């Protein structure tokens, strides 16, 4: 999959986070509950080290509840890490978040020594909405388009907790190609940087493999389509996404299908599990090792031919 990464400010933001690190007691990282691994920034893990971290799995209303619990247990195996499943449509959970912050940093939280938190999250994960909820007023600009927050800002939440906001960060290269697709499907990447039909095929394959009954019910199909092409053609016919000659408008159909997923019309669905990710990481590591070996072999040949 080819993605044109848009965040030109990424390196600057990374530099700002590193600069702020000595003043920070803990991190709050907002994850998309549908893709907890793919929405977790690998650069942040390197920067953070053992600094305490509260990982908030947001958009749980769109994710599978059982899978969310599995992810919480998996993430909390890591040192100095707590999790919270959150749906921003729910009643205010600010007090629960403040309580978890105090548990992670028990030595601070007074007027003299407030807890300083750095809040991060990929674009379109609901970070700005959460900040406004915690602050009890509109502080951060919100929107469905990625890359709304541009600069760091300091926010006094009261309760002896200070929050530093950061721009929504995407990293320059996604090693795991499956993660790239999932980020695109959930809307973390600007739609202008992706091809709808490409990600729709990936999403269709996933649903055909794991949730075929959902597709049959949603699109009133008589049977499970044989493949992604047959599914998207059926969706296009059902929704009237046609061009001259009665042919399917693939781009329009793909956009409809992806929108159905993002809006939760296809049900509360998690696109990855820890077991699935472990296999993908092993596969990605193998590919990287093969690539490195090939590069080394080329260098050896080049040096040999040079002599």
N, C-alpha and C positions, 0 to 999 in steps of 0.2 A: 504494500500500500504506500502510495506517495502522499506525503503531507507537507504543505508549505508552512513551516512554523512561523507564527506571527510575533512572538514576544521579543522584540529587539531590546527591550529593557531588562531581559533576563539576567545577563551578567552583572549589570548594575545592581539589581535587586539582591542577587546572591552576595555581592560585595557588602551591601548595606546590612544584610542579616549577620554576616561574619563580624562586622564592625560592632553591631549591637550586642553580640553574644555575651561579652563580659558583664553586661548589665542585666542579663536575663536570668530569672530563676527557673523558668519552665517554658515549654512550648505547648500551644494548643494547635493541633493539626486537624483540619476538617477534611474528612474523607467522604466519598460518595458510597453509600451503603451497597449500591449495586455493583461497585467495582473497588472494594477496599484496597486491594493490592495495586491495581493499575492507577488509582488516584493518589497513591502514597508517593511523595517525591523522594527518589533515591538520593538526591543531593542533600536534602534536609537530614536524612539519616546519618550521612557522613559529617555534616556540620554539627549536628546535635550531640553526638557521642553519648554520654550517660546522663545528660541533662534530662530531668523528669519531663514526661510528655503525656498530655491528655489527648487521646485520639477520639474525636467525635464522629461517629458514623451517621451522617446526615441523609435525609431523603429516605428514611426507613419505610415510609408509606409506599414507596415504589419498589422496595426490595423484599425478598422472601424472609419472613420473620425467623424461621429456623436457621437459615444460612447466616443471618446477622448474628445470632447467638454463637454460632460456630466461629465466626470471624472474631468476635469479641474475646472468646477464650484463647484463640490463637494469638492475637495481638498482645494480650496481657501476659503471655509467656515471656515477653521481652522485659528486661530490667527497667524499673522506674516508669512503667507504662500503665495507665488506666484507660478505660474506654467508656463511652456513653452512647447509647443508641438514641437518635434524635429525629424527630419529625417537626419541622418548623411550623406546621399547621397546629401542633399540639399546644396546650396551655404553656405559659412561660416556665422554662426549666432553668432559669438563671441561677436560682438558689442551689440547685443540684450541682451545677457547674462550678459555682464558687466553693462549694463544700469539697468537691474533688480536687480543686486547686490547693486548698488548705491541707488536704491529706497528702498531696504530692510534695508540698513544701511546708512541713509542719513547724519549721523554725522561724517562719516569717508570717506576715499578715496583720501587723499592728500599724498604728498611725506612724510610728517612728520608722518601721521597716516593712513597707508594703510588699506584696508579692508582685513581681514584674513578669508578665507573660508576653510571649511573642506569638501572635496568631497567624497561621499560614494555611493555605489551601489552594488547590488548582482553580483555574477560572470556572465560573458558573457552578460552584459547589455549595453556594449559600453562605459564604463567609460574611459578606457585608450585611446580610439580613440578620445573622446571628449577633454580629457586633452591635447593631441597632437595638436588638432585643436585650442584650446584656447591659447596654448603656441606658436603656429606658428612653431613648430619644434618637432622632435621625442623625447619625454621625457619618456613616459610610454610605456612599452612593450605591444603589442596588440596580440590578438589571439582568435580563436573561442572556445578554451578550457577554462573552468572555472578555477579560482585560478591562474591567471598569475601574478598579483601584490602581492608581499609577504610582503613588509614593507612600512611604511609611508615615504613619501618624501616631501620636501618643494620646491615649484616651484614659482618663481617670474614671473607672467604673464605680467608684465608691467602694464600700466594703473592704477598704485597704488593698485593693487590687488595681494595678496599672496594666493597661494593654497596649502593646505596640502592634499596629497593623502593618501588613506587607502587601505588595502587589501580588495578584494571583500568578503563581509561577508554573510554567511548563518548562520542562528540561529540553536541552537542544537535540537529544537523540533518545528515542525509546528503543532499548535493546530488544525487548520482547515484542515481536510484531503483533501478537494477539492483544497486548495491552494498548497498542496504538489504535487498533480497531475499536476496542471498548471505549477508549477516551473519546473517539469520534462519534460513536453511537450515542453516548450519553450527553453529548453537547459540550464537552470540555474544550473542544477545538472548534474554531469558527467554521461555520458551514461553507464559507467562501474558500476555505483551504482544503476542502475534501470533495470527493466525488460521491454523491449520494448512492449511485448504483453499486459502487464498490463496497461501502459499509452495509448497505441493505442486504447484499448477498451474504455477507458474513453473519449478520443478525438473523437472516432467514435460516441459514444452515444450523445456527445454534438452537433456534426454536424447533426446527424439524427434528433435531436430535433429542432435545430434552423436554420440550413442551408442545408436541404436535396437537394434543387435544385442545389447547388454548387457541391455536390457529383455526382448527376446524369449527370451533364454536364462534369465534370472533367474526370470521369471514363466511360463515354458513356454507362450509365446504362439505361435499358428500363423503370425501375420504382424504387421507393424508396425501398431500402432493408428493410426487416422486423425488423432486429436488427443488433447489432454491428458485430456479428459472420458472418451473411450473407453479410454484407458490406465488411469486410476484406477478405472473401473468393472470392468475386467478384473482389476486387482489386488485389488479388494474381493471379487469372486467367488472368486478363487483362494484368498484368505486367510480367507474366511468372515466378512467384515465386513458383515453384513446386518442389516436391521431388518425389522419385520413386513411381510408382503406380498412378501418376497424382494427388497426394494429395497436398494441399496447405502448403507451408513452412510458418508457422505462424510468426516466428521470422523475417524472411526476409520481409514478407508482412507488418508487423507492422513497421519495420524500414523505408520502402518505404513511408508508410502513414504519419508517423511522419515527415519525411524529406519534404514531400510535404507541410505539414502545415508550418514548420519552414521557408521554402524558399518562402512562399507566393503564391505557386501554387494554393492553395485552396482559394485564395482571401484574401483581407485585413479583418482580423477577430479579434475581441476582445472577450476574453474568459470569461469576468466577467463584471457586471455592479454594480453600487452602491446598487441598489435595491436587486440584487441577494446576494450581500455580507452581507447586513443587515440581511437577512434571515439566511444565513450560520452562522453568528456570534451568533445569537440568539440560533440556534441549537447547536453550539459548547459550548456555555455557559451553556445550559441545560444539556448537556452530562457531562461537568465538575462538575456541581452541583450534579448530580446523583452519579458520581464517588466519590465525597467528602462525600456525605451522606452515601454511602456504606462503605467507609473507617471508618467513625465515628462509624457506627453501629458495624463493626467488632471489633473495639477497645473496645467498650462497652461490647460486648460478651466475648472478651478475658479477660477483667478485672473481669467480673462477674464469669467466670469459674475458674479464678485464686484464688478467695476467698474460 
